[in-house]
Amino acid sequence: MEKSKRLQSLDILRGITVAGMILVNNGFGESFEMLRHSKWNGMTPCDLVFPFFLFIMGISCYLSLVKSQFSPTPQVLRRIVKRTVLLFAIGLFINWFEHAVKGDLVCFDHLRIMAVMQRIALCYCFVSLFALYCNHRYTIPAVIVLLAGYTAILVFGNGYAYDADANILAQADLSLLGYDHVYHKSPVDPEGLLGTVPSVAHVLLGFYCGMLIRQRETLEQKVTAIFVLGTLLVVGGYLLSFGLPLNKRIWSPSYVLVTCGLASLLQALLMHVVDTGSRDTQPSALSPQSFFYIFGVNALALYVSSELLSILLGAVGVSEWVYTAIHSLIPPLKWASLVYALYFVLLNFAIGYLLYRKRIFIKL
């Protein structure tokens, strides 16, 4: 496998992740436990989707910036700044749109500032600048420093306290952003400011994975390297969880290691299955992997469309009408919720399929 050849497996893993994000974000009513985020300590399958996306973004950062030999030219820097601002602005627009469809057009005094897209933007910016200005041999040491520093914050700042008044993460958001601009559905904003620190480490681990993929000559060597990395991260993360429990809400260091490890193992498996003997072409529309590939090549665009569509359909009553129709056919609440979520995934797949057929690839 040539170094310059596009990894179809990476697009498919990205597609699996985005389809999963849409699935778990759009259950209607009472969902299965595995399709709900863990309330605090612990981890459900639902808690894997966003960290997987950040990990994949790290791989993509390396594979993208290596084309310019990591040279901080004005053109490269402008592209990084432009993308960071665009992603952050889209996140703010999603938050604004949720108020706007309810008639609250001028909601800036109580608009949530941080969310998924905003965290993606900040992590992309920090890791891209690291890639341009730092020696890449310091990638793992940088991860260690970030996670060690964040561990100190958690330990000395009551980071595991399920109480906004005592938890340093919640207090930081309240102090820097203000009460009216933070998330209030849990004591700690899951995309809060201090939680960006371990998220950057998370993306750096993906960046390191991209470096391993690029530096290994053969596909077998690439798969082996990523598999070994994934195994070490999963084992290390679970050992660390005895002192620092897995927790998505605070993005605990153990959570970083375990989710990056699982993402690495899945990437290695997909590389072995998908990229072996594959040509550097897009899969046909009827191939088994095409469903996730279609999500993967327009990943962020489809995630954004799913968020806006969910808000809009909910506001005009279509979501409730569809769910009621499904529930009339499938009485068990959890199964009805699952079918609704699957319907919504397919609705967004239809959008992605139209883009794919017209060869429209939206790069956010």
C-alpha positions, 0 to 999 in steps of 0.5 A: 500500500502506497503512503499517498494512497487514501485510506478508505477505512478512515472514511468508513470509520468516520462514517460509522462515527457520524452515523452513530452520533446521529443515532444516539442524539436522536432517540425520541422518548425513552431510549435503551440504556446503551443509547444514552450517555452515562450520567456520571462515572462509567461508559456506555457505547453511546459515549464512544462516538464523539471521542472516536470522531476527535481521534479520527480528526487527529489522524486526518490532521497528520495526513492533511498537513504532511502534504505541506511538509508541516510548513507554517506558510501563510496559506496553511495558517490562513486555512487553519484559522479560517476552518477554526473560525468556521467550525466555531461559528457553525456551533454557535449558529446551531445553538442560536437556531434552537432558540430562533425556531421558537421565536427567540431571535435575539438570544445572545444574552443567554446563548450557550457558547460551547458545544460539540462543534466548538470543541472540534474547532478548538482541538483542531486549532491547537493540534494543527499549530502543534503539528506546524511548530513542534517536533513530532517526537514530542507528541506522546510527551505532550499527551502525557503532560496534558493528561498529567496536568488535567489529572492534577486539576481533577484531583485538587479541584474536586473534578469528580464532584457531581456538584456544580458548586464544588466542581472546578470544571463547572466553576471555571465555565461559570466564571469565564463564560457566565451562568447564562452561557453554559450547559445546565443539564448536568453539573458539568458542561460535557464540552466545557472549557477545561475539558478541552485540555484532555480533548486536545490530548485525545486528538494528539493521540489520533495525530500520533496514530496518523504518524504511525500510519504514514511512517510504516511502509506496508499495510501489514506494518500499519495494521500491526502498529495501530493494533499495538497502540490500541491495545496499550491504550485500552489496557493503560486506560482501564488500569488508570480507571481504578484511580480516575474512573471513566467519565465522559462528562469531565473527559477523564484521562482514563476515558481518553486512553480507553476511547482512543485505544478502542478507536485504534483497534477498530481502525486497525481492523478496518484497515485490514478488512477494507484497505487490503487489496483495495483500489484508490477509488470510491466504493460503488453505491451498492458495496457493503461499505458504501453506507458508512462511506457516504456518511464519512466523505461528508461527515461534518456536513451531515452532522450539522444538517442532522442537528439543524433538521432535528431542531426544525422537525421538532419545532414544527411537530413532525418529530412527534408525529412520526414518533407517534406513528411508529409507537402505534405500530411498536408499543414498547417505548424503547423499541419505538425510540430506537426505530425513530432514531434509525429513521432519522439516520436514514433521513440523513443518509438520503441527504448524504446519498444525494450529495455523493451521487452529485459528487459534492463533498463539503469540507468544513 
